[in-house]
Amino acid sequence: MRRRDLELMVEDWARRFYSKRMWSIKELFKVDKAIIGMVHLLPLPGSPAYEGWPMDTVIERAVREARIYEENEVDGVIVENMWDLPYYSGWERTPPEEIAAQAVAAREVVKSVSIPVGITVIHNGTRAALGIAKAAGAKFIRVCLYTGATVWDTGEIDHGVAANLFRLRKILMAEDIKFFADVVKKHSKVFPGIDLATHIMWSDFYLADAVIVTGKMTGDPPSVEDVKLAKEIAGDMPVLIGSGLNPDNAEKLLRYADGAIVGTYFKINGIAQNPVDPERVRRLMSVVKRLRSS
């Protein structure tokens, strides 16, 4: 769907319904080529890597990293349960103790920064993500599988959640929370016949607020060709890079994309398990600011 179609609609109910979606990345982040930094929480209670540290330790690190991003002009952050692996997959399989811990941490991040905060619960724990976002005051969630069907790296088959997610958002009176939908996502293989263009068209039809294009695994960039195709298909719907952006490829990828979610590059030595490195944040943001000005 294109924004001009909305302007030509004659039915009032249709205009009201479709006008709720986000049409530009600037609506939420106030800039072109928005950069969203990942706040990877320490392993949470209940996950295999958790070592018994108090929630204050989890919160202090999350808030510190969110503030590093804001101080260095990153445009938003996502709070994610990155290290609760191996992951559960699906609509409502995330353990309640992990949901509770992530919600507590996310709320403190929201209170500590003025930039928009989003939520991800891996893999596709979107019921939990939306509940956390509502409780924490977050502005968007990353939806790992909004439409279509896939098999995750855990071996589990999963399907899109748009119908459940839209209805739950209505019930929770949370229609201000935006849905950023991955297409042909990393750590998964979509079913045969679901190519990038098809996945984007399906996500657009079900009113995703943005689509996210990734490489095959965490830290791997998508190809320039895929990002270019994604923007051609998505039209007015924002397209984000979901993995692998760095100062060396930013100019090529952001030529077509409306922004990027960055995790691995921002970490010390480019290792995802490490804390955020302020110098790396400054380095990438200097490139992005130059691209914006040109």
N, C-alpha and C positions, 0 to 999 in steps of 0.2 A: 504494500500500500504506500502511496505517496501523500505528502502533506496536502498537495493541491486537491486530492480526492476528498479530504475532509472539508475543504472550503466549498466543494460543490454538493455536499450531502444536503438533502432537503428534509430528511426525517430528523426531528429534534432528538429522539432517543439515541440515534446513531451518532450524531455530532457529540452529544454528551459522553457517550461510551468511549468513542475513539479518541476524543480530545484529552483523555486522561493519560495517554502514553507520552513518553519523552521523545521529542522530535529533534533535539540537539543536545550535544554533550555539554554545551554552555548553560543549559537550563539548570543543571545540578552543580557543575564545577566552575562556572563563570569564566572559563577560558577555553580556547581551542587547544587541541592536542593535549588533553588532560592526562596527567600521570597519577596513577593510584599505587601507593606503596603497600606492600604486604606486611601485616603484623602477624607473624607466625607464632602462635602461643606455644609456650613450653608444653610438653606432654601433660595432659589433664588427668585428674583422678579417674581411675578406671581403665586407662589406656596402658598397654604393655610397657611403654618407656617411662611411665610416671614413677618417680622415686621418693614420693612422700613429702615433697616440699609444700609449705603452706600456700594458700591461694594468694596471700600478699606477695609472695615471690613472683608468681605468674603475673599478677596485676602490675607490679612495679616495672617489670621488664616490658610488658605490653605498652604501658603508658609512656615509658622512656622512649621506646622506638617510635611511637606515634608522634611524640613531640619532636623528635629528630626530623621526621618527615615534614612536619608543619614548619619548623624553623628554617628548613632548607627549601621551602616553597613547592613541595609536592602538593598536589591538588586534592587528594583524598586518600583514605586508607581502607583496607579490608582486614577485619579480624577473622582469622582462620584457625581451625584445629589441625594444622598441618602435620603435627607429630603424633597424632592419635592413630598411628598405623600399626598393623594392617587395618585398612578402613572397612567399615560397614558400607553397604550400598543400599540405595532405595529411599523411598518416601518417608518411612517412619521407623527405621531400625537403629538410629543413633541412641546409645544408652542414655538414660535420663541423668545420670550423674555427670556425664560429659557435657550434656546440654546445659545443665545448671551452672557448671564451672565456666563454660564459654560465655554464658549470658552475664554472669557477674563481672568477668573481665571486660567484656564488650561495653557494658554500661560505664565502667570507669574510663575507658578510652573515649567514649562519646563525651563524657563530662570534662575531659582533659584537653580536648582540641576543638577548634572552631571549623575545621574542614569536614566535609561529608565523610561519614563512616559507613562501610558496608560489612556484610557478613557472608562467610562461606562455611558450610559444613560438608566435608568430603565423606564419601562420594554421593552426591545428589541427595544429601539429607535436608531437603528443602522445607519440609514441615518444621523441622527444628530451626533452620536458618530464619524462616519468617517469624517464628515465635520469638527467637532471640532478638531479631531486629526490632520487633514491636516492643519487647520489654526494655531493650537497651536504648531505644531512640535512634536507631540507625536509619539511613536513608535509602539503602538498596541492598539486594542480595545477589550473589552470583549463583546462578542455577546451572548445575553441571550437565543436566539433561532435561531440557524444557520440552522438546518434541522428539519424535523418532524413537529408535531403540538401539541398544548397544550391548556389548559384553565388556565388563570392566577388567582391569588387570588382576583383580581378585578371582576372576572366573565366573562372576555372577552376571546374569542377564538382567537388564534394567530397561525401563521405558520412560517416555516423557511424562511430565507431571503438570502440564499447563492447566488441565481442567480442575484438578484438585487445588492447585496453587491459587488460581484466580478466585475460586469460591472461598477458600480459606481467607484470602486477603480481604474479601468483602465482609465475611463474618467478623473478622478481627477489627474492622473499621480501620484498615491499614493501607488504603489505596494511595497514600503518598509514598509508599515504599516501592521502589522501582525494581524490575526484573532484568538482570543482565545475563543473557543466555549463551552458554557455550555451544558451538557448532563443531561437529567432528572433533571432539575434545581429546586432549592428551590423556594418556593412561587408559585408553579404551579403543575399541574397534566397532564402528557403527555397522549395522546390518548391510549386506550387499544391496545396492540400489540407492542408498542414502548418501549421495555425494554432497559436497560442500554447498553447491547452489541450491539443491533440494532442501537441505537442512535449514538454510537461511530463509528460504521462501516459507517453509512451514512455521518457523519461529516468528517471522513477520506477520503471517496470517493470524497467529494467536497472540499478537500484540506485545511481543517482547520489547522492552525499552531500549535495548542495545544487544548486539551479538558480539561474541568473543571468539577470536581465531587463535589457535595455539599450534605449537609443534607437537611432536609425538610424546615427549616426556617433559617433566619439570625442567626448566632452563633451556629447552630447545625452542628456537624461534620458528614461526611459520615461514613459508616461502613468500617472497615478494609477490609472486604470481597469485598465490592464494589470497593474500590480503587485497590485492587489486581486484580480483574477481569478487571477493566478498563485498567490497564497497560498491561495485557496479550492480550487484544483485540487491543489496540492502537499500540503496538510494538514500532517502532521508534518515533512515534508522542508523544511529551511530554504530561504528565498527571499532572494536578495541583489540589490540594485541594482548593475548593472554599469557604469553611466556616468551622468554628469550630476548627481550629488548635490551640493548646496551648502547654505549656511545658510538660503536662502530657501525651498527646497522640502523640506528634510529632515523637517520635521514631517509633511507630507502623505504623503511616500513611506515613511518609517519607521513610520508608523501600521500599515502592512500588512507591510512587509519585515522580515526578521530581521537585516538588516545591509546594508552597502554596500561596494563597492570604489571607491576614490576616487583619481583621478589628476590630471586637468586642473585641478580647483578648487584643489588644494594647491600648484600651481606659481605662481611670481612672475607677477603680472598675469593669472593664469588662462590662461596660454599653455602648452600641453602640452610644448613643446620647452625650456622654462625649468627651472631648478633648483627644488627644493621651497622654499616660503616658510614658515618657522616660524610667522609671525603668522597666515597663512591656516589652518594646521593647528590652531592654538589656537582660532581663531574657530569653525571647524566643530565641533571637539570640545566646546567649551563648550555649543553647541546640543544636541549628542547627549547629553551628560551631563545636561542639563536634561530632555530627553525621557525618559531612563532613570528619573530620579527621580520623574517624574510618572506 
